[in-house]
Structures are given as C-alpha cells and as structure tokens.
Amino acid sequence: RTQAHVAALREALDDCRRHAESGDVAAFIEADTRFHRIAAEAAGNTVLTELYEVLRKSLEPALRVVADVVELQRANDRHEVLLDAIADGDPDAAVAATRTHLAETVALFGGDAG
C-alpha cells in the first residue's frame, strides 16, 4: 500500500460518513464501492481486486434494499478499523477487520458466516 492509497481511503470514508449522515444511500454505495476497490488495490493482489468487482456487482442491488442509516454507520465504523490497519501496514489486523466486516455483511443479508 502507498500513502496515496491511504489518502484515497480516508477521502472515500469521509464521503461514506457524510452520505450516511444525510441518508443518501445511493451516494453512500458509490463511496463505499470506491473505498472497497481502493482497499483491494492497496493489497496489491489483482485477483482480489477482480473478485471484489464481481462480488460487488452481485451485492449492490441488495445493498440498496437493506441499507439504513444505522447499517451505514456501522459499516463506516468497520471501514475505520480496516483503514487504520492498512495505514499502519498491519496485514493481520487488516485481515481480521475484513473478516469481521464480511461476517456482519453476510448476517445483514440473513446468511451465516460462521
């Protein structure tokens, strides 16, 4: 990861927070997509980046249905943990943050990530 990745992640997270506060779900989803895309790119793994793009296309319509302000704010809190791990160069913490966020997302859709 580069400092440019960290700066872009911070900007995307700031946008996510602003849109969650205003209740603008469509704008939140755009900023959230940007955050996750940058996080995947920061990992330096092209397979991960491509996998994210495919997964996002499948999840985005459902996100528009289930997203509410509380869930958006919870996602922002999880993004903050992930961003801190990336900024600190701590891959173990980044993996742990990603797993927690993924498990909560799966639960949001009524699945079982455990």
Beta strands, then each sheet from edge to edge (+ up, - down):
end
